[in-house]
Amino acid sequence: MKKLQQDPGILFLILGFLGLTLFYLWPFLLSLWYAFADKPVNGTFVGLKNFIDLFHNKPYLLGLKNTLIFIGMSVPAGILLALIVAMLIHRVEKKKELFTLIFLIPLVIPSGSMVFFWKALFVSDGYINGVLASIGLSGVHWFETSAVRYVVVLIFIWKNLGYNMVLFMAGLHNIPKEYYEAAAVDGASALQTFFCVTLPNLIPMFVLVIIMSVINSFKVFKEIYLITGSYPHESIYMLQHFMNNMLFSLNYQKLTTATCVLVLIIALMVQFLFRFERRAGI
């Protein structure tokens, strides 16, 4: 008690750890048990049966495939665009804060408020098809065909561009100017300077941006639901659609098993990226 009175910070640490254990660690451990049991209440251990059944489940495999395709399309494109914008703004001498603020606006706009905007653009009689018709091209049924995947990728990049851009700008700001001066003295071109100075020193930030982008890509369900409703095209049927369906149908075995697989995938990805960062020697 005397130690707690002398250092009240320990009490806050204890309370924080209790909250973490009660609301995060314990539910996760309980879910882990569900993944290896045959039923939630009074279940018996069935080994890897739930995992085997999961990878024979067609809706799950469809959601997994679409999620991986979406990540493969949106994450690299979003990171590359964010890096380009960050480098351009980093070079600007005047009104740098204004340009930064413009790209941060999507972060503060609620997704629900933008539904009407995206629908007005991509519905069958929307602005995009109107532009296509004006140049003699046939319209596209964006929400009823596989083209909706590109719409979701666009929305994801638009929403996360500002966040990734700020991270890259922080990384660019931390690169010592002496490195660029030395490269200029050695006669390095702009392309050589980018690959030999800028890119290696941005590896830690690249790791962070990749991790955050992949995590945010699993949250795209909200935008998909708001724009396409409860029955989206099968090309944008994601893992979260499958998990939500399992939750509403009270199928906790498939839900928790899918969650464990997802956690494992993310953990392996993070481990790989951290090892790559350490080998890069930055």
Residue pairs with C-beta under 8 A, 6 or more apart in sequence:
3 10
4 10
4 11
31 256
31 259
31 260
32 256
32 260
33 43
34 40
34 43
34 252
34 253
34 255
34 256
34 257
35 50
35 51
35 253
35 256
35 257
35 259
35 260
36 45
36 46
36 47
36 48
36 50
37 43
37 44
37 45
37 46
37 50
37 253
38 44
38 46
38 49
38 253
39 253
40 252
40 253
50 253
50 254
50 257
51 257
51 260
51 261
53 254
54 60
54 254
54 257
54 258
54 261
55 61
57 254
59 237
59 242
59 245
60 239
60 242
60 254
60 258
62 234
62 237
63 237
63 238
63 239
63 240
63 241
63 242
64 239
66 149
66 234
66 235
66 236
66 237
66 238
67 217
67 218
67 238
67 239
69 149
70 149
70 152
70 153
70 156
70 217
70 220
70 236
70 238
71 214
71 217
73 149
73 153
74 152
74 153
74 156
74 157
74 213
74 217
75 210
75 213
75 214
75 217
77 153
77 157
78 156
78 157
78 160
78 161
78 164
78 213
79 164
79 206
79 209
79 210
79 213
81 157
81 161
82 160
82 161
82 164
82 165
82 167
82 168
82 209
83 164
83 168
83 202
85 103
85 161
85 165
86 164
86 165
86 166
86 168
86 169
86 172
87 168
87 172
87 198
89 96
89 99
89 100
89 103
89 165
89 169
90 96
90 169
90 172
90 173
92 99
100 162
100 165
100 166
100 169
103 161
103 162
103 165
104 162
104 163
104 166
105 162
106 158
106 159
106 161
106 162
107 159
107 162
107 163
111 159
111 222
111 223
111 226
112 226
115 226
115 227
118 151
118 155
118 227
119 126
119 227
120 126
120 127
121 127
121 128
122 128
122 142
122 143
122 151
123 129
123 142
123 143
124 139
124 141
124 142
124 144
125 139
126 142
128 140
128 142
129 139
129 140
132 138
132 139
132 140
133 139
140 147
141 147
142 148
142 151
143 151
143 227
143 228
143 233
144 233
145 233
146 233
146 235
148 228
148 232
148 233
148 235
148 236
149 235
149 236
151 227
152 220
152 223
152 224
152 227
152 236
155 220
155 223
155 227
156 216
156 217
156 220
156 223
159 223
160 213
160 216
163 212
164 209
164 212
164 213
167 205
167 208
167 209
167 212
168 202
168 205
168 209
170 205
171 201
171 202
171 204
171 205
172 198
172 202
174 201
175 197
175 198
175 201
175 202
179 197
179 201
180 193
180 197
183 192
183 193
183 196
183 197
184 193
188 196
188 197
200 280
200 282
201 282
203 276
203 277
203 280
203 282
204 277
204 282
207 273
207 274
207 276
207 277
210 273
211 269
211 270
211 273
214 266
214 269
215 266
218 238
218 239
218 240
218 262
219 240
220 238
221 238
221 240
221 241
221 244
224 232
224 236
224 238
224 241
225 232
228 236
232 241
239 258
239 262
242 258
243 255
243 258
243 259
246 252
246 254
246 255
246 258
247 255
